[in-house]
Amino acid sequence: MYSLLIDHLSTAVLQLNRELCIEYLNPSAEMMLEVSRRRIYGQDLAAAFNEDDESRHALLAAIQSGHAFTKREAEVTLTTGKMILCDYNVTPVMGALNNTDSLLIELHPRDRMKRISQEDELIANHQTSKELIRGLAHEIKNPLGGIRGAAQLISRVFNDEGLKDYTQVIIEESDRLRDLVDRLLGPRQLPQYKPLNIHRVIERVNQLISVESEDQIKLIRDYDPSIPDIIGDEAQLIQAVLNVMRNAMQALIQQPDNLQKQITVSTRTLRQFTIGAKRHRLVCRLSIVDNGPGIPENILKTLFYPMVSGRADGTGLGLSIAQSVIHQHNGIIECNSQPQRTEFNILIPIENSAVG
């Protein structure tokens, strides 16, 4: 019963024996440390993460003294090479002879709280921009309809073909502006939610990107085939993923030909993962990583706003529409970028992923 309760904690928990070998870790620890407990049971703590020698000595001292301690803002390195910032509490567990039998370590990631705060801000800003766009769309489309109708009436009165050309320009430009407003509003059809395999969505997008890029870009697949079906609208998810991958493709195509241009697409499941303010039992993470020039820092925070683009010929609508689609699936798109590595993470809850 106790093991079942600890398995459902959002806090990462490890248990070490007196030799600092791993006896237990819960699913939250697996997710945070990016390891499988089946593979590292019985192995040294270094199989999960590394810190400096002083910290290891502190753990051994806790076993000898039986005194608990807490460390703040520890920088630990995972076996993948990734470094994370966390706080951790170490509690000695007494055995039958009143000696320390094992150590219980509770890990609290600091960067996770920062990420949750950033997600809350991103969701709030995106919702505000959507409401603003809806209001502007209403105010723009009403007079546009009047302008277009008036131009059609005037065109019927004129006999001069040259003057009719001018009225046709008014009609065509009104239609173009109406289409732009419709694109700002995102998909006009209600989503058709049903169970679907996320890899089927990705493979469809990969096929489209290969054709558009004329095979100039190497696509690397790194899938987790055990990911369950999610509930979503397949057509809209294809469009959202395509918008993100097309963004990466366009950034790479502009690079010199001597660069090995590649996009890596990977999928993983995350357990007890928080999106915004809500924690989900299971989340699908779709990562799209390119080795392009990176996104300019001055637009990184506003990347998902409408009409924001890092390219002179960009419309700034693709990522905004993609974010809207993923929000409809109770998910979010995050972005981290630096030169030679830009990573978009599409996070979608697997259970009850669609809005009812």
HUKANOR-V570027 format. One record per pair of residues at least 6 apart in sequence whose ideal C-beta (glycine too) atoms are under 6 Angstrom apart, sorted by sequence separation. I is the first residue (numbers start at 1). J is the second residue. If there is no record, write none. Layout:
<<I;J> <I;J>>
This chain:
<<17;23> <77;83> <95;101> <158;164> <302;308> <6;13> <30;37> <40;47> <273;280> <309;316> <326;333> <336;343> <15;23> <40;48> <75;83> <76;84> <92;100> <93;101> <308;316> <15;24> <93;102> <155;164> <252;261> <299;308> <307;316> <335;344> <75;85> <273;283> <323;333> <14;25> <92;103> <93;104> <299;310> <334;345> <25;37> <73;85> <74;86> <155;167> <13;26> <35;48> <90;103> <91;104> <154;167> <206;219> <269;282> <270;283> <333;346> <296;310> <306;320> <14;29> <33;48> <72;87> <90;105> <248;263> <270;285> <295;310> <304;319> <332;347> <12;28> <13;29> <33;49> <151;167> <303;319> <304;320> <331;347> <12;29> <71;88> <88;105> <89;106> <268;285> <331;348> <10;28> <22;40> <7;26> <70;89> <88;107> <151;170> <267;286> <304;323> <329;348> <330;349> <6;26> <7;27> <12;32> <151;171> <326;346> <21;42> <22;43> <69;90> <86;107> <87;108> <266;287> <86;108> <21;44> <68;91> <86;109> <148;171> <265;288> <330;353> <86;110> <199;223> <329;353> <20;45> <51;76> <85;110> <264;289> <329;354> <66;92> <85;111> <148;174> <49;76> <50;77> <147;174> <263;290> <328;355> <62;90> <49;78> <262;291> <62;92> <144;174> <197;229> <198;230> <217;249> <303;335> <196;229> <66;100> <144;178> <195;229> <204;238> <217;252> <195;231> <196;232> <201;237> <205;241> <209;245> <213;249> <63;100> <201;238> <205;242> <193;231> <196;234> <252;290> <141;181> <193;233> <201;241> <205;245> <209;249> <227;267> <252;292> <140;181> <192;233> <251;292> <191;233> <220;262> <227;269> <248;290> <295;337> <224;267> <245;288> <294;337> <34;78> <137;181> <217;261> <218;262> <219;263> <220;264> <221;265> <222;266> <223;267> <224;268> <244;288> <294;338> <18;63> <33;78> <191;236> <294;339> <34;80> <217;263> <295;342> <137;185> <294;342> <187;236> <291;340> <292;342> <133;184> <290;342> <230;284> <289;343> <288;344> <227;284> <275;332> <287;345> <285;345> <286;346> <285;347> <202;265> <283;347> <284;348> <283;349> <284;350> <282;350> <280;349> <282;351> <281;351> <247;318> <275;347> <243;318> <244;322> <243;322> <240;322> <17;102> <240;325> <198;284> <240;326> <15;102> <16;103> <15;104> <236;325> <14;105> <13;106> <11;106> <12;107> <232;329> <244;344> <230;348> <230;350> <232;353> <184;306> <228;350> <231;353> <232;354> <230;353> <231;354> <183;317> <186;321> <191;328> <186;324> <123;276> <120;276> <119;276> <116;274> <193;354> <129;305> <126;323> <119;332> <31;270> <31;271> <27;271> <28;272> <10;272>>
